[in-house]
Amino acid sequence: MSTLAVDNITDEVGTGSPSFTNGLAQSDIAGALNATGTAPIYACRAWVNFDGTGTPTIRESGNVLSVNKNATGNYTVVIDTDMPDANYIGIASSNGEIDQTAVFAPGDGLFSILTKNSSFSLTDQSRINFLVIR
């Protein structure tokens, strides 16, 4: 579980405590995150950092149940709590010198990740990062 520690949260004008009658307002969240500007803030709904060599080893994660290796350079990330709909984006990266990383969503709560080298051959990577934004 994560902890958010801040020194002070005030209302929009900075003179008192914010009102949380219906949950946090966008401005309260932006202030707590030290975000500036008027662009909306969207949340990362799941993420994982894992070693894809040998049996996948999760270093750290949030809302990820497991990572399975299907074959060389081919992994399935299993989300613990699925997204509410299909309006999300999955993003992956890996540590290859010149590599290709692709993400596919074959089913509810499952994401396939393929990591390829510069010759477009599937290859294992020691550092793979994956996140879902919704």
DAPE-V803384 format. One line per field, one symbol per residue. burial: b if it has 24 or more other C-alpha atoms within 12 Angstrom, else e. A space follows every 10 residues. Layout:
# DAPE-V803384
burial: ???
This chain:
# DAPE-V803384
burial: eeeeeeeebe eeeeeeeeee eeeeeebbbe beeeeeeeee eeeebbbbbb bbbeebbbee bbbbebbbbe eebbbbbbbe ebbeeeeebb bbbbbbeebb bbbbbeeebb bbbbbbeeee ebbbbbbbbb bbee
